């Protein structure tokens, strides 16, 4: 009985609970629009909805919207914190009709920083710190010198107050003012202790430095700028009243190894924007190279070095000069006396020393020519006299010609580097050769000149005649001929064709062209044969043969006639 009663109570309780639930547990959707003090959407922040121990959060959209679903009816508190500061605290009742707008006590702000000339300060790190220290914002200025800060808590909030504005430059922080943030002002400008310094850098003669690097520094700051044709500029430099006195140095890189040489050390006090001229310990150097102290030498590679290393390399121009810009003066620490090394065609000409001062920015170096002997031998090994040896002096381009003497020697004075010679004989270019400057004398055998030739003149039967003489010429120039033991000999001036005319008792009987390439013996065969000191030529021999044939024919005819007439005579005799 008791169990039945208990079951009945449970059933009744279940029915009553089911009947009452829908009314107490009904769910609703809440749409909230969050804007700043100027009515602009506050996006990407976490809006929190509180109901006793229940906490719900929603990250606002780009339009500042937050949507909460499945909310039971009741009273809620909407809160928004930015930078740890409560900027929105509103009590809401759910359900609500439509979208509800909530205003956060924040606004955007633009902070602009200018230097002492009113120019924008680019690339500076701006820091805003509230009085309470709870709000800290940072940003880097752009091209216009500004930083845009969104959703910055207003100064009217007790936990915020006025902002302190500072700029951090490297390891130095500079306070530039305070900022009261409210809705009345979007842009806040500050002028900081910054200035521009424009520099002109010249050498000891007033010539602009082509390149280099300038550094100005204090304990906490260091600025660097590159030099281009004597000019450089520093912008946004903290003035000396804040940073102190600056140490200044000018450095250039020299040579293939990029050796650092400090050309100037000094101090700089920067009070305001300034134009500064710096005279550095450098000078232009012109090295003029002259052969025998007279003729400009082109293409000489001049290398300048000192104890710090190689300082530069350049080549001489058409005037024989190699120019170097802004070399360190010899009084610069570690530089001292310079070494000038001269090379041409890969050969060392000489080394010279030079001390670079304002009185010695131009130096002339005389390179002595060297005398070379060129000995020429003909094909038969005898000295080749009267031949021209021609060359061009390396570097100066000056023609250097000489004629061989009776010993076959030509003397040339040229710079001691490799050069080429040409051998010309009887108007013909016979040979070229390269001369090693390490040798004092060179010997060349010219196989194409003065070639000995032996010539024999014979008739059809191989006989000689004492009355024969020859006239030999080459390129219109007659060659001397001698006769020994019936043969003729002469020296062909150069290799090539020669014209040979054969005379018998001063009468031209033959003309031939022979080509001589090396010492040789030639034979000229005369048409005909020699008889009694004369020549029976083909025409005379033809006449003799023709007469003999005619006589033979006449004799034959007579004989035949006599034979045909002899019987008739006998017949008459018998009769």
C-alpha positions as CSV (number, residue, x, y, z in Angstrom):
1,X,0.0,0.0,0.0
2,X,2.8,2.3,0.9
3,X,4.7,1.6,-2.4
4,X,1.6,2.4,-4.4
5,X,1.2,5.8,-2.7
6,X,4.9,6.6,-3.3
7,X,4.6,5.8,-7.0
8,X,1.6,8.1,-7.3
9,X,3.5,11.0,-5.8
10,X,6.4,10.6,-8.3
11,X,4.0,10.5,-11.2
12,X,2.2,13.7,-10.1
13,X,5.6,15.5,-9.5
14,X,6.8,14.6,-13.0
15,X,3.6,15.9,-14.6
16,X,3.8,19.2,-12.8
17,X,7.5,19.7,-13.7
18,X,6.9,19.1,-17.4
19,X,4.0,21.5,-17.3
20,X,6.0,24.3,-15.7
21,X,9.4,24.0,-17.6
22,X,8.8,25.7,-21.0
23,X,7.8,29.0,-19.2
24,X,11.0,29.2,-17.0
25,X,13.6,27.9,-19.5
26,X,12.8,29.9,-22.7
27,X,16.0,31.0,-24.7
28,X,16.7,34.3,-26.5
29,X,19.3,35.9,-28.9
30,X,21.0,39.1,-28.1
31,X,22.7,41.4,-30.7
32,X,25.0,44.1,-29.5
33,X,26.8,46.8,-31.5
34,X,29.9,48.1,-29.9
35,X,31.2,51.6,-31.0
36,X,33.8,54.0,-29.7
37,X,33.1,57.5,-28.3
38,X,32.9,58.8,-31.9
39,X,30.5,56.2,-33.1
40,X,33.0,54.1,-35.0
41,X,32.8,50.3,-34.7
42,X,35.1,48.7,-32.1
43,X,36.3,45.5,-33.8
44,X,38.3,42.5,-32.8
45,X,37.8,43.0,-29.0
46,X,36.4,40.5,-26.6
47,X,33.0,41.6,-25.2
48,X,32.0,39.7,-22.0
49,X,28.4,39.0,-20.9
50,X,28.0,38.2,-17.2
51,X,25.0,36.7,-15.3
52,X,26.1,35.8,-11.8
53,X,28.6,32.9,-12.1
54,X,27.8,32.5,-15.8
55,X,30.4,34.2,-18.2
56,X,30.0,34.4,-21.9
57,X,32.4,36.1,-24.4
58,X,32.2,37.1,-28.0
59,X,34.9,38.7,-30.3
60,X,33.4,41.6,-32.1
61,X,33.3,41.5,-35.9
62,X,34.7,44.1,-38.3
63,X,31.4,46.1,-37.8
64,X,31.7,45.9,-34.0
65,X,28.9,43.3,-33.7
66,X,28.6,40.7,-30.9
67,X,25.8,38.0,-31.0
68,X,24.9,35.9,-28.0
69,X,22.4,33.0,-28.5
70,X,20.4,30.8,-26.3
71,X,20.2,33.3,-23.4
72,X,17.6,32.7,-20.7
73,X,15.5,35.7,-19.8
74,X,17.0,37.8,-17.1
75,X,19.5,40.7,-16.3
76,X,23.0,40.7,-17.6
77,X,26.1,42.9,-17.4
78,X,28.1,43.6,-20.6
79,X,31.8,44.5,-20.0
80,X,34.7,45.4,-22.3
81,X,38.3,45.8,-21.2
82,X,41.0,47.3,-23.4
83,X,44.6,47.5,-22.3
84,X,43.5,46.2,-18.9
85,X,41.1,49.1,-18.5
86,X,37.3,48.7,-18.1
87,X,36.0,50.9,-20.9
88,X,32.4,49.6,-21.1
89,X,30.1,48.4,-18.2
90,X,26.4,48.2,-19.1
91,X,23.5,46.3,-17.4
92,X,21.1,44.7,-19.9
93,X,17.7,42.9,-19.7
94,X,17.0,39.9,-21.9
95,X,15.0,39.7,-24.0
96,X,15.6,42.9,-26.0
97,X,13.8,44.1,-29.1
98,X,16.3,44.5,-32.0
99,X,20.0,45.4,-31.9
100,X,21.4,47.3,-28.9
101,X,24.2,49.8,-29.3
102,X,26.9,50.0,-26.6
103,X,29.4,52.9,-26.4
104,X,32.9,52.1,-25.2
105,X,35.0,54.9,-23.7
106,X,37.8,54.7,-26.3
107,X,38.7,56.5,-29.5
108,X,41.4,56.4,-32.2
109,X,44.2,58.9,-32.1
110,X,47.0,59.9,-34.5
111,X,50.3,60.9,-33.0
112,X,52.7,62.9,-35.3
113,X,56.3,63.6,-34.4
114,X,58.3,66.4,-36.1
115,X,61.9,67.5,-35.9
116,X,63.1,71.0,-35.1
117,X,62.5,72.0,-38.7
118,X,58.9,70.8,-38.7
119,X,59.8,67.8,-40.9
120,X,58.3,64.4,-40.2
121,X,60.4,62.0,-38.1
122,X,60.4,58.7,-39.9
123,X,61.1,55.3,-38.3
124,X,60.9,56.4,-34.7
125,X,59.3,54.2,-32.0
126,X,56.5,56.2,-30.2
127,X,55.4,55.1,-26.7
128,X,52.3,56.3,-24.9
129,X,52.0,55.5,-21.2
130,X,49.0,56.4,-19.0
131,X,49.5,58.0,-15.6
132,X,48.5,54.8,-13.9
133,X,50.9,52.9,-16.0
134,X,48.1,50.4,-17.0
135,X,47.9,51.5,-20.6
136,X,51.1,51.3,-22.8
137,X,50.9,51.7,-26.5
138,X,53.8,51.7,-29.1
139,X,54.1,52.3,-32.8
140,X,56.7,53.1,-35.4
141,X,56.3,56.3,-37.4
142,X,55.9,56.0,-41.1
143,X,56.9,58.3,-44.0
144,X,54.6,61.1,-42.6
145,X,56.1,60.7,-39.2
146,X,52.8,59.5,-37.7
147,X,51.5,56.5,-35.7
148,X,47.8,55.6,-35.8
149,X,46.5,54.2,-32.5
150,X,43.0,52.6,-32.5
151,X,40.7,52.0,-29.5
152,X,42.8,54.0,-27.1
153,X,41.1,54.4,-23.7
154,X,40.0,58.0,-23.0
155,X,41.9,60.1,-20.5
156,X,38.6,60.8,-18.6
157,X,38.7,57.3,-17.2
158,X,40.0,57.4,-13.6
159,X,42.3,54.4,-14.3
160,X,43.9,56.2,-17.3
161,X,44.4,59.9,-17.0
162,X,46.9,61.8,-19.1
163,X,49.3,60.0,-21.3
164,X,53.1,60.6,-21.3
165,X,54.6,60.5,-24.8
166,X,58.2,59.4,-25.4
167,X,60.3,58.4,-28.3
168,X,62.8,55.5,-28.0
169,X,65.9,56.0,-30.3
170,X,68.2,53.0,-30.1
171,X,69.1,52.8,-26.4
172,X,67.9,56.3,-25.5
173,X,64.4,57.3,-24.5
174,X,63.4,60.9,-25.0
175,X,60.2,62.4,-23.4
176,X,58.5,64.8,-25.8
177,X,55.3,65.7,-23.9
178,X,51.9,64.7,-22.6
179,X,48.6,63.9,-24.3
180,X,45.1,64.3,-23.0
181,X,43.0,61.9,-25.0
182,X,39.3,62.9,-25.6
183,X,36.9,63.0,-28.5
184,X,37.7,66.6,-29.4
185,X,40.9,66.0,-31.1
186,X,42.1,63.2,-33.5
187,X,45.7,64.3,-34.3
188,X,48.3,65.2,-31.8
189,X,51.6,66.8,-32.9
190,X,54.8,66.8,-31.0
191,X,58.1,68.5,-31.9
192,X,61.1,66.5,-30.6
193,X,64.7,67.3,-29.9
194,X,65.7,66.1,-33.4
195,X,67.6,67.9,-36.1
196,X,69.2,67.3,-39.5
197,X,72.9,67.7,-40.2
198,X,74.0,68.0,-43.8
199,X,77.7,67.4,-44.5
200,X,80.1,68.3,-47.3
201,X,83.3,66.3,-47.2
202,X,86.4,67.6,-49.1
203,X,90.1,66.6,-49.2
204,X,93.0,68.7,-48.2
205,X,92.9,70.5,-51.6
206,X,89.1,71.1,-51.4
207,X,88.1,68.3,-53.8
208,X,85.0,66.3,-52.9
209,X,85.4,62.9,-51.5
210,X,83.9,60.4,-53.9
211,X,82.6,57.9,-51.3
212,X,83.1,56.8,-47.7
213,X,81.2,56.4,-44.5
214,X,80.5,58.9,-41.7
215,X,79.7,57.8,-38.2
216,X,78.5,60.0,-35.4
217,X,77.9,58.4,-32.0
218,X,77.5,58.9,-28.2
219,X,77.3,56.3,-25.5
220,X,73.7,55.4,-26.4
221,X,73.4,56.5,-30.0
222,X,75.2,55.7,-33.2
223,X,74.3,57.0,-36.7
224,X,75.9,56.1,-40.0
225,X,75.6,57.6,-43.5
226,X,77.3,56.9,-46.8
227,X,79.1,59.6,-48.8
228,X,78.4,60.2,-52.5
229,X,80.5,62.7,-54.3
230,X,81.3,64.6,-51.1
231,X,77.8,64.9,-49.7
232,X,75.9,63.1,-47.0
233,X,73.0,63.8,-44.6
234,X,71.7,62.6,-41.2
235,X,68.0,63.2,-40.4
236,X,66.3,62.8,-37.1
237,X,69.4,63.0,-35.0
238,X,68.9,63.7,-31.3
239,X,70.3,67.1,-30.5
240,X,73.3,67.4,-28.2
241,X,71.3,69.0,-25.4
242,X,69.7,65.6,-24.9
243,X,72.3,63.2,-26.3
244,X,75.5,65.0,-25.5
245,X,78.6,65.7,-27.7
246,X,79.0,63.4,-30.6
247,X,82.2,61.6,-31.7
248,X,82.6,61.8,-35.5
249,X,84.7,59.6,-37.8
250,X,85.1,59.4,-41.6
251,X,86.3,56.1,-43.1
252,X,87.0,55.0,-46.7
253,X,87.5,51.6,-48.1
254,X,90.6,51.1,-50.3
255,X,91.9,48.5,-52.7
256,X,90.6,45.1,-53.7
257,X,90.7,43.9,-50.1
258,X,88.5,46.8,-49.0
259,X,91.0,48.1,-46.4
260,X,89.4,50.5,-43.8
261,X,91.3,53.7,-43.3
262,X,90.1,56.4,-41.0
263,X,90.6,59.8,-42.7
264,X,89.2,62.0,-39.9
265,X,88.2,61.8,-36.2
266,X,86.5,64.8,-34.6
267,X,83.6,65.9,-32.4
268,X,80.2,67.3,-33.3
269,X,77.8,69.4,-31.2
270,X,74.4,69.4,-32.8
271,X,72.2,72.2,-31.5
272,X,69.9,72.6,-34.4
273,X,69.7,71.7,-38.1
274,X,73.1,72.5,-39.5
275,X,75.3,72.4,-42.6
276,X,78.8,71.2,-41.8
277,X,82.0,71.1,-44.0
278,X,84.5,68.4,-43.1
279,X,88.1,68.5,-44.4
280,X,89.5,65.0,-44.3
281,X,93.1,63.9,-44.5
282,X,93.0,62.7,-48.1
283,X,94.4,63.9,-51.4
284,X,94.0,63.1,-55.1
285,X,97.2,61.6,-56.6
286,X,98.2,61.7,-60.3
287,X,101.0,59.4,-61.4
288,X,102.5,60.3,-64.8
289,X,104.6,57.7,-66.4
290,X,107.1,58.8,-69.1
291,X,109.4,56.7,-71.2
292,X,113.0,58.1,-70.9
293,X,111.3,61.0,-69.1
294,X,109.7,62.2,-72.4
295,X,107.1,60.0,-74.0
296,X,103.8,59.3,-72.2
297,X,103.3,55.5,-71.6
298,X,99.7,54.3,-72.1
299,X,98.3,51.2,-70.3
300,X,100.7,51.0,-67.4
301,X,99.1,49.5,-64.4
302,X,99.9,51.5,-61.4
303,X,99.3,50.0,-57.9
304,X,99.5,52.1,-54.8
305,X,100.1,50.5,-51.5
306,X,101.3,51.3,-48.0
307,X,101.7,49.5,-44.7
308,X,97.9,49.3,-44.3
309,X,97.7,47.3,-47.6
310,X,96.8,48.0,-51.2
311,X,95.1,51.4,-51.6
312,X,94.2,51.3,-55.3
313,X,95.0,50.3,-58.9
314,X,94.5,52.3,-62.1
315,X,96.0,52.4,-65.6
316,X,97.6,55.3,-67.4
317,X,95.6,57.1,-70.1
318,X,96.7,58.7,-73.4
319,X,98.6,61.4,-71.4
320,X,100.5,58.7,-69.5
321,X,98.6,59.6,-66.2
322,X,96.9,57.3,-63.7
323,X,94.7,59.2,-61.3
324,X,93.6,58.2,-57.8
325,X,90.9,60.0,-55.8
326,X,91.0,60.7,-52.1
327,X,93.9,58.6,-51.1
328,X,94.9,58.9,-47.4
329,X,97.6,61.4,-46.9
330,X,100.9,60.0,-45.7
331,X,100.4,61.6,-42.2
332,X,97.4,59.4,-41.6
333,X,98.1,56.9,-38.9
334,X,99.4,53.6,-40.3
335,X,99.8,54.9,-43.9
336,X,103.2,56.7,-44.2
337,X,105.3,56.4,-47.3
338,X,103.6,54.8,-50.3
339,X,104.9,52.3,-52.8
340,X,104.1,52.7,-56.5
341,X,104.4,49.5,-58.5
342,X,104.4,49.9,-62.3
343,X,103.6,47.0,-64.7
344,X,103.1,46.8,-68.4
345,X,102.0,43.8,-70.3
346,X,102.3,41.7,-67.2
347,X,106.0,42.7,-66.8
348,X,107.2,44.8,-63.9
349,X,108.7,48.1,-65.1
350,X,109.9,49.5,-61.7
351,X,108.9,50.2,-58.1
352,X,109.0,53.7,-56.7
353,X,108.2,55.3,-53.3
354,X,106.2,58.4,-52.7
355,X,105.1,60.5,-49.7
356,X,101.7,62.0,-50.4
357,X,101.3,65.6,-49.1
358,X,99.7,68.7,-50.4
359,X,102.9,69.5,-52.2
360,X,103.2,66.1,-53.9
361,X,99.8,65.2,-55.4
362,X,101.5,65.0,-58.8
363,X,104.5,62.8,-59.4
364,X,106.2,61.9,-62.7
365,X,108.1,58.7,-63.0
366,X,110.6,58.1,-65.8
367,X,110.9,54.6,-67.1
368,X,114.2,54.0,-69.0
369,X,114.1,52.2,-72.3
370,X,116.3,49.3,-72.8
371,X,118.7,48.7,-75.8
372,X,118.2,45.4,-77.6
373,X,120.5,44.1,-80.4
374,X,118.9,42.1,-83.2
375,X,121.4,40.1,-85.3
376,X,120.1,38.9,-88.6
377,X,121.7,36.0,-90.6
378,X,120.9,35.2,-94.2
379,X,120.1,31.7,-95.5
380,X,123.8,30.9,-96.0
381,X,124.6,32.0,-92.4
382,X,126.3,35.2,-93.4
383,X,125.3,38.5,-91.7
384,X,122.3,40.1,-93.4
385,X,123.3,43.8,-93.8
386,X,121.0,46.5,-95.0
387,X,117.8,44.9,-93.6
388,X,115.3,47.1,-91.8
389,X,114.1,45.9,-88.4
390,X,110.9,47.7,-87.4
391,X,108.9,47.7,-84.1
392,X,106.5,49.8,-82.1
393,X,107.6,50.8,-78.6
394,X,105.2,49.1,-76.2
395,X,103.1,51.6,-74.3
396,X,104.1,54.7,-76.2
397,X,103.2,53.5,-79.7
398,X,106.3,55.2,-81.1
399,X,107.9,53.6,-84.2
400,X,111.4,52.3,-83.5
401,X,113.3,51.3,-86.6
402,X,116.9,50.3,-87.3
403,X,118.9,49.0,-90.2
404,X,121.4,46.2,-89.8
405,X,125.1,47.1,-90.2
406,X,127.8,45.0,-92.0
407,X,127.7,42.6,-89.0
408,X,123.9,42.1,-89.5
409,X,123.1,43.9,-86.2
410,X,120.3,46.4,-85.7
411,X,120.0,48.3,-82.4
412,X,116.6,49.2,-80.9
413,X,115.7,51.1,-77.7
414,X,112.3,50.1,-76.4
415,X,110.6,49.6,-73.0
416,X,111.6,46.3,-71.4
417,X,108.5,44.3,-72.1
418,X,107.7,41.8,-74.9
419,X,107.5,43.4,-78.3
420,X,107.3,42.2,-81.9
421,X,109.7,43.0,-84.7
422,X,109.3,42.9,-88.5
423,X,112.3,42.2,-90.8
424,X,112.1,44.0,-94.2
425,X,114.7,43.4,-96.9
426,X,114.7,44.7,-100.4
427,X,111.2,46.1,-99.8
428,X,109.8,42.7,-98.8
429,X,108.4,41.7,-95.4
430,X,110.3,38.5,-94.7
431,X,109.8,37.6,-91.1
432,X,108.2,38.6,-87.8
433,X,109.2,37.6,-84.3
434,X,108.5,38.2,-80.6
435,X,111.4,39.5,-78.5
436,X,111.8,38.5,-74.9
437,X,112.8,41.6,-72.8
438,X,115.0,39.4,-70.6
439,X,117.5,38.9,-73.4
440,X,120.0,41.5,-74.3
441,X,120.5,40.2,-77.9
442,X,118.6,37.9,-80.1
443,X,119.8,36.2,-83.3
444,X,117.4,35.4,-86.2
445,X,118.2,33.4,-89.3
446,X,116.3,34.9,-92.1
447,X,115.9,32.0,-94.5
448,X,114.0,34.1,-97.1
449,X,116.9,36.5,-97.8
450,X,120.1,36.3,-99.7
451,X,119.6,32.8,-101.1
452,X,122.6,31.4,-103.1
453,X,121.7,30.1,-106.5
454,X,124.0,28.3,-109.1
455,X,122.9,28.4,-112.7
456,X,124.2,26.3,-115.6
457,X,123.5,27.1,-119.3
458,X,123.7,24.2,-121.9
459,X,122.5,23.5,-125.4
460,X,120.5,20.5,-126.6
461,X,123.5,18.3,-126.5
462,X,124.6,19.5,-123.0
463,X,127.4,21.6,-124.3
464,X,128.5,25.0,-122.8
465,X,129.7,28.1,-124.6
466,X,132.2,30.5,-123.3
467,X,130.4,33.4,-125.0
468,X,127.4,33.1,-122.8
469,X,126.5,35.8,-120.2
470,X,123.6,36.3,-117.9
471,X,121.5,39.2,-116.6
472,X,119.4,38.3,-113.5
473,X,116.8,40.7,-111.9
474,X,114.2,40.6,-109.2
475,X,111.4,43.1,-108.9
476,X,113.2,45.2,-111.5
477,X,116.4,45.3,-109.5
478,X,119.5,43.7,-111.2
479,X,121.3,41.0,-109.3
480,X,125.1,40.6,-109.5
481,X,126.2,37.4,-111.3
482,X,129.6,35.7,-111.3
483,X,130.9,32.9,-113.5
484,X,133.1,30.1,-112.2
485,X,134.1,27.0,-114.1
486,X,131.5,27.6,-116.7
487,X,128.6,27.9,-114.2
488,X,126.9,31.1,-113.1
489,X,126.2,32.0,-109.4
490,X,124.3,34.8,-107.7
491,X,122.5,35.7,-104.5
492,X,118.8,36.0,-104.8
493,X,117.8,39.0,-102.5
494,X,114.6,37.3,-101.3
495,X,112.6,34.2,-101.9
496,X,110.4,34.4,-105.0
497,X,110.6,34.7,-108.9
498,X,113.7,36.0,-110.7
499,X,114.0,36.9,-114.4
500,X,117.1,35.4,-116.1
501,X,118.2,36.7,-119.6
502,X,120.8,34.7,-121.5
503,X,123.1,36.5,-123.9
504,X,125.5,35.1,-126.5
505,X,127.9,37.7,-127.7
506,X,125.6,40.4,-126.4
507,X,122.7,38.9,-128.3
508,X,119.6,37.8,-126.3
509,X,119.1,34.2,-127.0
510,X,116.8,33.1,-124.1
511,X,114.7,34.5,-121.3
512,X,113.4,32.5,-118.4
513,X,111.7,33.0,-115.0
514,X,112.8,30.8,-112.1
515,X,111.3,30.6,-108.6
516,X,113.8,30.5,-105.8
517,X,112.7,29.2,-102.4
518,X,115.9,27.9,-101.0
519,X,119.6,27.4,-102.0
520,X,119.6,25.5,-105.3
521,X,121.3,24.7,-108.5
522,X,119.3,25.3,-111.7
523,X,120.0,24.4,-115.4
524,X,118.7,26.4,-118.4
525,X,118.7,24.5,-121.6
526,X,119.1,26.6,-124.8
527,X,117.2,25.6,-127.9
528,X,119.9,24.7,-130.4
529,X,123.5,23.8,-130.2
530,X,126.8,25.6,-130.0
531,X,129.2,25.5,-133.0
532,X,132.4,27.4,-133.2
533,X,131.4,30.0,-130.6
534,X,128.0,30.4,-132.2
535,X,124.6,29.0,-131.8
536,X,122.8,27.1,-134.3
537,X,119.3,27.7,-133.5
538,X,116.2,25.8,-134.5
539,X,115.5,28.1,-137.4
540,X,118.9,27.5,-139.0
541,X,118.6,23.8,-138.3
542,X,115.2,23.8,-140.0
543,X,116.6,25.5,-143.1
544,X,119.5,23.0,-143.3
545,X,117.2,20.1,-143.0
546,X,114.8,21.6,-145.5
547,X,117.7,22.1,-148.0
548,X,118.9,18.6,-147.4
549,X,115.5,17.2,-148.1
550,X,115.2,19.3,-151.2
551,X,118.6,18.2,-152.4
552,X,117.8,14.6,-151.8
553,X,114.6,14.9,-153.7
554,X,116.4,16.6,-156.6
555,X,119.0,13.9,-156.6
556,X,116.4,11.2,-156.6
557,X,114.6,12.8,-159.5
558,X,117.7,13.0,-161.6
559,X,118.6,9.4,-160.9
560,X,115.2,8.2,-161.8
561,X,115.3,10.3,-165.0
562,X,118.6,8.9,-166.0
563,X,117.4,5.4,-165.4
564,X,114.4,5.9,-167.5
565,X,116.4,7.4,-170.4
566,X,119.2,4.7,-170.6
567,X,117.3,2.0,-172.8
568,X,116.4,4.5,-175.5
569,X,120.1,5.3,-175.9
570,X,121.0,1.7,-176.3
571,X,118.3,1.1,-178.8
572,X,119.6,3.9,-181.0
573,X,123.1,2.7,-180.7
574,X,122.1,-0.8,-181.9
575,X,120.3,0.8,-184.7
